[in-house]
Amino acid sequence: MLKIISVIILLCLTACQTLPTNQEQWMTRERNACLPTAIAFKQGLVRQGVTSEVVIYKYKNTKNKVVGHAIVAYMYPPGKNQLWTYDYEGSWRTRAFISNPTQIAQQSERIRGRWQSVIEHAEFIK
């Protein structure tokens, strides 16, 4: 019986689909490296055939100071209608339209627990 349970657990673990990871993990530890980290992550996704965009945006934080950030918005798994956003905090499932950078930025901030952030400007970089 123990062997059967072990096999079932092993099958479940190997069948799970994992999210892409950043090949340049060292970047995530650097101060103010969100843009190069996002670009490196996007390049890795392109090699895997995953649709993605780098979104840069400015927002007001809780101290009413305007700050900037960069994230990657990507559709994963390929062929599915699931939008994810990636930054130094990892990948988060985000409910927004892939064609709307302001909505992506706002939802990305909210899903990470920063409800007070007000997006001033957002755009895709090419």
C-alpha positions in Angstrom: 0.0 0.0 0.0 2.9 2.4 0.8 4.4 1.7 -2.6 1.2 2.6 -4.3 0.8 5.9 -2.4 4.4 6.8 -3.1 3.9 6.2 -6.9 0.7 8.3 -6.9 2.5 11.2 -5.1 5.4 11.0 -7.5 3.1 11.1 -10.5 1.3 14.1 -9.1 4.5 15.9 -8.5 5.9 15.3 -11.9 2.7 16.2 -13.6 2.5 19.7 -12.0 3.5 22.5 -14.4 5.9 25.0 -12.9 6.3 28.6 -13.8 9.3 29.9 -15.7 12.2 31.2 -13.6 14.7 33.9 -14.3 18.0 32.5 -15.6 19.8 35.5 -14.2 18.8 35.1 -10.6 21.8 37.2 -9.4 20.1 40.3 -10.9 17.1 40.1 -8.5 19.4 40.8 -5.5 20.8 44.0 -7.0 19.5 47.4 -6.0 17.3 49.1 -8.6 17.8 46.3 -11.2 14.1 45.8 -12.0 14.5 46.8 -15.7 17.5 44.7 -16.6 15.9 41.8 -14.6 12.7 42.2 -16.6 14.6 42.3 -19.9 16.6 39.2 -19.1 13.4 37.3 -18.0 11.6 38.3 -21.2 14.5 37.1 -23.3 14.3 33.7 -21.5 10.5 33.6 -22.2 11.0 34.4 -25.9 13.4 31.4 -26.2 10.7 29.2 -24.8 8.0 30.6 -27.2 6.1 32.4 -24.4 4.3 35.7 -25.3 5.5 38.4 -23.1 5.9 42.2 -22.7 8.1 44.4 -20.4 6.0 47.0 -18.7 7.6 50.1 -17.1 5.5 52.3 -14.9 5.6 55.2 -12.4 3.4 55.2 -9.4 2.8 57.1 -6.1 3.8 55.1 -3.1 2.4 55.3 0.4 4.6 58.3 1.1 3.1 60.1 -1.9 6.5 59.9 -3.7 6.6 59.0 -7.4 8.7 55.9 -8.1 9.3 53.7 -11.0 9.2 49.9 -11.6 9.5 47.4 -14.4 7.8 44.0 -14.6 7.2 41.3 -17.2 3.7 40.4 -18.3 3.5 37.0 -19.9 0.9 34.5 -21.0 1.5 31.1 -19.5 1.2 28.3 -20.3 1.4 29.0 -24.0 -2.0 28.8 -25.7 -3.9 29.5 -22.4 -5.5 32.8 -21.5 -3.6 33.2 -18.2 -1.7 36.4 -17.6 1.2 36.4 -15.1 3.5 39.2 -14.0 7.1 38.8 -12.8 9.4 41.0 -10.8 11.9 40.4 -7.9 9.0 39.1 -5.8 8.4 36.3 -8.3 5.5 35.4 -10.6 2.0 36.3 -9.7 -1.3 35.4 -11.5 -2.7 38.8 -12.6 -6.2 39.6 -13.9 -5.7 42.2 -16.6 -5.7 42.5 -20.4 -2.3 41.8 -22.0 -2.8 44.9 -24.3 -3.3 47.4 -21.4 -0.1 48.3 -19.6 -1.8 50.6 -17.1 -4.2 47.9 -16.1 -1.4 45.3 -15.8 0.6 47.7 -13.6 -2.3 48.5 -11.3 -3.3 44.9 -10.9 0.3 43.8 -10.4 0.7 46.3 -7.6 -2.6 45.2 -6.0 -1.8 41.4 -6.2 1.4 42.1 -4.4 -0.5 43.9 -1.6 0.2 47.5 -2.5 -3.4 48.7 -2.7 -2.5 52.3 -2.2 -0.3 52.6 -5.3 -1.7 55.0 -7.9 -0.3 54.4 -11.4 0.8 57.7 -12.9 2.0 56.3 -16.3 2.6 52.8 -17.8 3.9 51.6 -21.1 5.4 48.6 -22.9 9.1 48.9 -24.0 10.3 47.4 -27.2 
